[in-house]
Amino acid sequence: MKMFRPDLENPTADDMAVAAQHMHVLPVGWVETEDISNAVLFLASDESRYITGLPLTVDAGSMLK
């Protein structure tokens, strides 16, 4: 966290979130583990039966920047 917030002596996760939001299109600091798990569960479900050969990027839009 110090690398992203060198202006602070001991940056916290909340301090890091402010800096990380600038790396994403969506207004979030980072993608949570449950977001990845939900994507995996979707791909394992019948709802994704017609999805083939598609990379599913769960990154809050950081690949768009």
Kinemage of the C-alpha trace (Angstrom):
@kinemage 1
@onewidth
@group {chain A} dominant
@subgroup {mainchain}
@vectorlist {calphas} color= white
{ca met a 1} P 0.000 0.000 0.000
{ca lys a 2} L 2.954 2.277 0.644
{ca met a 3} L 3.879 2.090 -3.052
{ca phe a 4} L 0.502 3.564 -4.045
{ca arg a 5} L 0.385 6.092 -1.206
{ca pro a 6} L 3.988 7.192 -0.542
{ca asp a 7} L 2.633 10.417 0.933
{ca leu a 8} L 1.372 8.558 4.009
{ca glu a 9} L 3.483 7.011 6.769
{ca asn a 10} L 1.272 3.956 7.324
{ca pro a 11} L -1.452 3.779 4.646
{ca thr a 12} L -4.535 1.704 5.369
{ca ala a 13} L -6.810 -0.231 3.032
{ca asp a 14} L -9.132 2.793 2.899
{ca asp a 15} L -6.213 5.007 1.833
{ca met a 16} L -5.307 2.493 -0.838
{ca ala a 17} L -8.898 2.382 -2.121
{ca val a 18} L -8.777 6.082 -2.941
{ca ala a 19} L -5.675 5.599 -5.107
{ca ala a 20} L -6.906 2.336 -6.639
{ca gln a 21} L -10.185 3.875 -7.824
{ca his a 22} L -8.235 5.812 -10.444
{ca met a 23} L -7.180 2.536 -12.080
{ca his a 24} L -10.744 1.369 -12.756
{ca val a 25} L -13.678 2.567 -14.813
{ca leu a 26} L -16.117 1.592 -12.054
{ca pro a 27} L -15.954 3.509 -8.762
{ca val a 28} L -14.422 0.701 -6.662
{ca gly a 29} L -11.026 0.326 -5.081
{ca trp a 30} L -10.580 -3.307 -6.060
{ca val a 31} L -12.446 -6.441 -7.052
{ca glu a 32} L -13.441 -8.552 -4.069
{ca thr a 33} L -12.881 -12.315 -3.926
{ca glu a 34} L -16.634 -12.935 -3.995
{ca asp a 35} L -16.826 -11.091 -7.332
{ca ile a 36} L -14.430 -13.638 -8.832
{ca ser a 37} L -16.313 -16.489 -7.148
{ca asn a 38} L -19.621 -15.231 -8.564
{ca ala a 39} L -18.131 -15.189 -12.070
{ca val a 40} L -16.879 -18.762 -11.627
{ca leu a 41} L -20.267 -19.885 -10.318
{ca phe a 42} L -21.973 -18.242 -13.288
{ca leu a 43} L -19.687 -20.031 -15.740
{ca ala a 44} L -20.336 -23.339 -13.955
{ca ser a 45} L -24.111 -22.827 -14.064
{ca asp a 46} L -26.649 -23.675 -16.745
{ca glu a 47} L -27.068 -19.935 -17.373
{ca ser a 48} L -23.746 -19.890 -19.221
{ca arg a 49} L -24.461 -22.922 -21.441
{ca tyr a 50} L -23.991 -20.940 -24.677
{ca ile a 51} L -20.786 -19.200 -23.636
{ca thr a 52} L -17.729 -20.758 -25.258
{ca gly a 53} L -14.162 -19.592 -25.726
{ca leu a 54} L -14.682 -16.214 -24.107
{ca pro a 55} L -12.311 -14.591 -21.652
{ca leu a 56} L -14.370 -13.230 -18.780
{ca thr a 57} L -12.475 -10.317 -17.294
{ca val a 58} L -13.582 -9.381 -13.791
{ca asp a 59} L -11.506 -6.250 -13.173
{ca ala a 60} L -13.913 -3.325 -12.645
{ca gly a 61} L -12.968 -1.987 -16.045
{ca ser a 62} L -9.223 -1.563 -15.538
{ca met a 63} L -8.504 -3.261 -18.903
{ca leu a 64} L -10.431 -0.437 -20.594
{ca lys a 65} L -7.998 2.222 -19.395
